Amino acid sequence: MRQNKIALACTKCGSRNYTVKSGSKYRTERLEVKKYCKHCNEHTLHKETK
């Protein structure tokens, strides 16, 4: 099975800081992870983008 690359964007400033690999193509909701944003200089919620 092939893994897809997913970009995670900060919800506060909108910058795409992280990429993750996802093997599940049957997810219905977007991935949301709390990660560190170097532009905001704090931990913020990052959401999956296309």
Gaussian input, Z-matrix of N, CA and C with variables (Angstrom, degrees):
# hf/3-21g

backbone

0 1
 N
 C     1     B1
 C     2     B2     1     A1
 N     3     B3     2     A2     1     D1
 C     4     B4     3     A3     2     D2
 C     5     B5     4     A4     3     D3
 N     6     B6     5     A5     4     D4
 C     7     B7     6     A6     5     D5
 C     8     B8     7     A7     6     D6
 N     9     B9     8     A8     7     D7
 C    10    B10     9     A9     8     D8
 C    11    B11    10    A10     9     D9
 N    12    B12    11    A11    10    D10
 C    13    B13    12    A12    11    D11
 C    14    B14    13    A13    12    D12
 N    15    B15    14    A14    13    D13
 C    16    B16    15    A15    14    D14
 C    17    B17    16    A16    15    D15
 N    18    B18    17    A17    16    D16
 C    19    B19    18    A18    17    D17
 C    20    B20    19    A19    18    D18
 N    21    B21    20    A20    19    D19
 C    22    B22    21    A21    20    D20
 C    23    B23    22    A22    21    D21
 N    24    B24    23    A23    22    D22
 C    25    B25    24    A24    23    D23
 C    26    B26    25    A25    24    D24
 N    27    B27    26    A26    25    D25
 C    28    B28    27    A27    26    D26
 C    29    B29    28    A28    27    D27
 N    30    B30    29    A29    28    D28
 C    31    B31    30    A30    29    D29
 C    32    B32    31    A31    30    D30
 N    33    B33    32    A32    31    D31
 C    34    B34    33    A33    32    D32
 C    35    B35    34    A34    33    D33
 N    36    B36    35    A35    34    D34
 C    37    B37    36    A36    35    D35
 C    38    B38    37    A37    36    D36
 N    39    B39    38    A38    37    D37
 C    40    B40    39    A39    38    D38
 C    41    B41    40    A40    39    D39
 N    42    B42    41    A41    40    D40
 C    43    B43    42    A42    41    D41
 C    44    B44    43    A43    42    D42
 N    45    B45    44    A44    43    D43
 C    46    B46    45    A45    44    D44
 C    47    B47    46    A46    45    D45
 N    48    B48    47    A47    46    D46
 C    49    B49    48    A48    47    D47
 C    50    B50    49    A49    48    D48
 N    51    B51    50    A50    49    D49
 C    52    B52    51    A51    50    D50
 C    53    B53    52    A52    51    D51
 N    54    B54    53    A53    52    D52
 C    55    B55    54    A54    53    D53
 C    56    B56    55    A55    54    D54
 N    57    B57    56    A56    55    D55
 C    58    B58    57    A57    56    D56
 C    59    B59    58    A58    57    D57
 N    60    B60    59    A59    58    D58
 C    61    B61    60    A60    59    D59
 C    62    B62    61    A61    60    D60
 N    63    B63    62    A62    61    D61
 C    64    B64    63    A63    62    D62
 C    65    B65    64    A64    63    D63
 N    66    B66    65    A65    64    D64
 C    67    B67    66    A66    65    D65
 C    68    B68    67    A67    66    D66
 N    69    B69    68    A68    67    D67
 C    70    B70    69    A69    68    D68
 C    71    B71    70    A70    69    D69
 N    72    B72    71    A71    70    D70
 C    73    B73    72    A72    71    D71
 C    74    B74    73    A73    72    D72
 N    75    B75    74    A74    73    D73
 C    76    B76    75    A75    74    D74
 C    77    B77    76    A76    75    D75
 N    78    B78    77    A77    76    D76
 C    79    B79    78    A78    77    D77
 C    80    B80    79    A79    78    D78
 N    81    B81    80    A80    79    D79
 C    82    B82    81    A81    80    D80
 C    83    B83    82    A82    81    D81
 N    84    B84    83    A83    82    D82
 C    85    B85    84    A84    83    D83
 C    86    B86    85    A85    84    D84
 N    87    B87    86    A86    85    D85
 C    88    B88    87    A87    86    D86
 C    89    B89    88    A88    87    D87
 N    90    B90    89    A89    88    D88
 C    91    B91    90    A90    89    D89
 C    92    B92    91    A91    90    D90
 N    93    B93    92    A92    91    D91
 C    94    B94    93    A93    92    D92
 C    95    B95    94    A94    93    D93
 N    96    B96    95    A95    94    D94
 C    97    B97    96    A96    95    D95
 C    98    B98    97    A97    96    D96
 N    99    B99    98    A98    97    D97
 C   100   B100    99    A99    98    D98
 C   101   B101   100   A100    99    D99
 N   102   B102   101   A101   100   D100
 C   103   B103   102   A102   101   D101
 C   104   B104   103   A103   102   D102
 N   105   B105   104   A104   103   D103
 C   106   B106   105   A105   104   D104
 C   107   B107   106   A106   105   D105
 N   108   B108   107   A107   106   D106
 C   109   B109   108   A108   107   D107
 C   110   B110   109   A109   108   D108
 N   111   B111   110   A110   109   D109
 C   112   B112   111   A111   110   D110
 C   113   B113   112   A112   111   D111
 N   114   B114   113   A113   112   D112
 C   115   B115   114   A114   113   D113
 C   116   B116   115   A115   114   D114
 N   117   B117   116   A116   115   D115
 C   118   B118   117   A117   116   D116
 C   119   B119   118   A118   117   D117
 N   120   B120   119   A119   118   D118
 C   121   B121   120   A120   119   D119
 C   122   B122   121   A121   120   D120
 N   123   B123   122   A122   121   D121
 C   124   B124   123   A123   122   D122
 C   125   B125   124   A124   123   D123
 N   126   B126   125   A125   124   D124
 C   127   B127   126   A126   125   D125
 C   128   B128   127   A127   126   D126
 N   129   B129   128   A128   127   D127
 C   130   B130   129   A129   128   D128
 C   131   B131   130   A130   129   D129
 N   132   B132   131   A131   130   D130
 C   133   B133   132   A132   131   D131
 C   134   B134   133   A133   132   D132
 N   135   B135   134   A134   133   D133
 C   136   B136   135   A135   134   D134
 C   137   B137   136   A136   135   D135
 N   138   B138   137   A137   136   D136
 C   139   B139   138   A138   137   D137
 C   140   B140   139   A139   138   D138
 N   141   B141   140   A140   139   D139
 C   142   B142   141   A141   140   D140
 C   143   B143   142   A142   141   D141
 N   144   B144   143   A143   142   D142
 C   145   B145   144   A144   143   D143
 C   146   B146   145   A145   144   D144
 N   147   B147   146   A146   145   D145
 C   148   B148   147   A147   146   D146
 C   149   B149   148   A148   147   D147

   B1=1.4533
   B2=1.5199
   B3=1.3142
   B4=1.4542
   B5=1.5171
   B6=1.3360
   B7=1.4495
   B8=1.5178
   B9=1.3138
   B10=1.4574
   B11=1.5156
   B12=1.3290
   B13=1.4525
   B14=1.5158
   B15=1.3331
   B16=1.4557
   B17=1.5188
   B18=1.3255
   B19=1.4616
   B20=1.5167
   B21=1.3431
   B22=1.4510
   B23=1.5201
   B24=1.3289
   B25=1.4620
   B26=1.5208
   B27=1.3130
   B28=1.4609
   B29=1.5262
   B30=1.3236
   B31=1.4641
   B32=1.5294
   B33=1.3178
   B34=1.4686
   B35=1.5357
   B36=1.3404
   B37=1.4684
   B38=1.5280
   B39=1.3445
   B40=1.4584
   B41=1.5187
   B42=1.3314
   B43=1.4657
   B44=1.5259
   B45=1.3198
   B46=1.4666
   B47=1.5222
   B48=1.3197
   B49=1.4587
   B50=1.5218
   B51=1.3002
   B52=1.4535
   B53=1.5168
   B54=1.3300
   B55=1.4536
   B56=1.5160
   B57=1.3217
   B58=1.4556
   B59=1.5171
   B60=1.3161
   B61=1.4503
   B62=1.5179
   B63=1.3223
   B64=1.4535
   B65=1.5183
   B66=1.3080
   B67=1.4478
   B68=1.5142
   B69=1.3282
   B70=1.4501
   B71=1.5226
   B72=1.3241
   B73=1.4593
   B74=1.5277
   B75=1.3223
   B76=1.4533
   B77=1.5235
   B78=1.3298
   B79=1.4629
   B80=1.5150
   B81=1.3248
   B82=1.4599
   B83=1.5269
   B84=1.3149
   B85=1.4576
   B86=1.5232
   B87=1.3321
   B88=1.4591
   B89=1.5141
   B90=1.3170
   B91=1.4530
   B92=1.5266
   B93=1.3495
   B94=1.4630
   B95=1.5177
   B96=1.3369
   B97=1.4573
   B98=1.5267
   B99=1.3332
   B100=1.4532
   B101=1.5294
   B102=1.3514
   B103=1.4608
   B104=1.5230
   B105=1.3346
   B106=1.4599
   B107=1.5245
   B108=1.3223
   B109=1.4612
   B110=1.5253
   B111=1.3283
   B112=1.4589
   B113=1.5244
   B114=1.3317
   B115=1.4622
   B116=1.5311
   B117=1.3365
   B118=1.4664
   B119=1.5274
   B120=1.3197
   B121=1.4633
   B122=1.5248
   B123=1.3432
   B124=1.4561
   B125=1.5261
   B126=1.3352
   B127=1.4517
   B128=1.5180
   B129=1.3347
   B130=1.4573
   B131=1.5233
   B132=1.3218
   B133=1.4503
   B134=1.5271
   B135=1.3317
   B136=1.4595
   B137=1.5261
   B138=1.3345
   B139=1.4652
   B140=1.5211
   B141=1.3101
   B142=1.4668
   B143=1.5181
   B144=1.3429
   B145=1.4576
   B146=1.5042
   B147=1.3241
   B148=1.4608
   B149=1.4971
   A1=109.56
   A2=116.17
   A3=121.97
   A4=110.16
   A5=116.71
   A6=121.38
   A7=110.33
   A8=116.01
   A9=121.72
   A10=110.16
   A11=116.59
   A12=121.41
   A13=108.77
   A14=115.35
   A15=121.68
   A16=108.13
   A17=117.18
   A18=122.05
   A19=109.00
   A20=115.93
   A21=121.38
   A22=108.66
   A23=116.60
   A24=121.82
   A25=109.74
   A26=115.76
   A27=122.76
   A28=108.85
   A29=116.54
   A30=119.96
   A31=111.62
   A32=117.40
   A33=120.46
   A34=111.95
   A35=117.22
   A36=119.83
   A37=113.14
   A38=118.09
   A39=121.19
   A40=115.45
   A41=118.65
   A42=120.00
   A43=110.27
   A44=115.42
   A45=121.51
   A46=108.55
   A47=116.04
   A48=121.92
   A49=114.14
   A50=118.48
   A51=122.07
   A52=111.86
   A53=115.81
   A54=122.70
   A55=107.46
   A56=116.47
   A57=122.56
   A58=108.45
   A59=116.35
   A60=121.58
   A61=109.10
   A62=116.10
   A63=121.63
   A64=109.03
   A65=117.04
   A66=121.68
   A67=112.55
   A68=116.84
   A69=120.50
   A70=110.53
   A71=116.87
   A72=119.98
   A73=111.37
   A74=117.08
   A75=121.63
   A76=112.95
   A77=117.87
   A78=120.56
   A79=109.06
   A80=116.97
   A81=120.57
   A82=111.53
   A83=118.21
   A84=120.06
   A85=110.12
   A86=115.42
   A87=120.94
   A88=110.95
   A89=115.03
   A90=122.10
   A91=110.05
   A92=116.94
   A93=122.76
   A94=108.44
   A95=116.13
   A96=121.53
   A97=108.24
   A98=116.98
   A99=120.55
   A100=107.76
   A101=115.78
   A102=121.36
   A103=109.89
   A104=115.40
   A105=121.49
   A106=110.12
   A107=116.86
   A108=122.51
   A109=107.98
   A110=116.78
   A111=120.20
   A112=112.50
   A113=117.05
   A114=120.55
   A115=111.29
   A116=116.77
   A117=121.64
   A118=111.63
   A119=116.94
   A120=124.15
   A121=111.82
   A122=116.72
   A123=121.80
   A124=109.57
   A125=116.21
   A126=121.44
   A127=109.11
   A128=115.99
   A129=121.54
   A130=108.98
   A131=115.33
   A132=121.42
   A133=108.88
   A134=116.72
   A135=122.87
   A136=107.96
   A137=115.85
   A138=120.79
   A139=110.51
   A140=114.96
   A141=121.74
   A142=110.87
   A143=116.07
   A144=121.57
   A145=108.94
   A146=116.72
   A147=120.45
   A148=111.20
   D1=136.92
   D2=-178.50
   D3=-88.53
   D4=140.12
   D5=178.21
   D6=-95.99
   D7=142.08
   D8=179.98
   D9=-98.60
   D10=144.98
   D11=174.51
   D12=-87.17
   D13=134.30
   D14=179.74
   D15=-124.25
   D16=132.23
   D17=176.70
   D18=-92.01
   D19=138.29
   D20=176.64
   D21=-109.84
   D22=127.20
   D23=-178.53
   D24=-112.95
   D25=142.75
   D26=177.59
   D27=-68.48
   D28=135.47
   D29=-179.75
   D30=-78.92
   D31=-18.33
   D32=-178.27
   D33=-85.51
   D34=-50.87
   D35=-176.65
   D36=-107.49
   D37=-17.12
   D38=176.34
   D39=88.27
   D40=0.40
   D41=-178.64
   D42=-76.71
   D43=142.68
   D44=179.61
   D45=-91.87
   D46=99.92
   D47=-172.69
   D48=-95.15
   D49=-31.02
   D50=-170.85
   D51=-127.35
   D52=151.24
   D53=168.38
   D54=-126.74
   D55=139.21
   D56=178.85
   D57=-131.19
   D58=158.11
   D59=177.05
   D60=-101.49
   D61=134.65
   D62=179.58
   D63=-125.51
   D64=128.75
   D65=179.17
   D66=-93.37
   D67=-11.56
   D68=-177.15
   D69=-95.74
   D70=115.67
   D71=178.08
   D72=-99.01
   D73=3.61
   D74=-177.27
   D75=-104.40
   D76=12.53
   D77=177.05
   D78=-72.15
   D79=141.79
   D80=179.01
   D81=-99.36
   D82=-35.05
   D83=179.58
   D84=-99.12
   D85=157.44
   D86=-178.00
   D87=-80.45
   D88=150.68
   D89=-179.07
   D90=-72.66
   D91=134.19
   D92=176.76
   D93=-129.86
   D94=123.18
   D95=-177.54
   D96=-135.27
   D97=141.00
   D98=175.41
   D99=-89.50
   D100=115.48
   D101=-176.79
   D102=-135.35
   D103=169.06
   D104=-179.57
   D105=-81.62
   D106=131.60
   D107=176.20
   D108=-108.00
   D109=121.72
   D110=-177.70
   D111=-74.26
   D112=-20.48
   D113=178.69
   D114=-80.23
   D115=-39.34
   D116=178.11
   D117=-84.77
   D118=-18.42
   D119=-179.57
   D120=63.16
   D121=37.41
   D122=178.21
   D123=-160.46
   D124=169.17
   D125=175.87
   D126=-82.33
   D127=123.17
   D128=-179.70
   D129=-132.65
   D130=168.06
   D131=178.19
   D132=-77.74
   D133=130.45
   D134=177.36
   D135=-114.32
   D136=132.89
   D137=-178.82
   D138=-115.22
   D139=154.46
   D140=178.23
   D141=-68.91
   D142=134.90
   D143=175.91
   D144=-117.43
   D145=170.39
   D146=177.97
   D147=-93.62

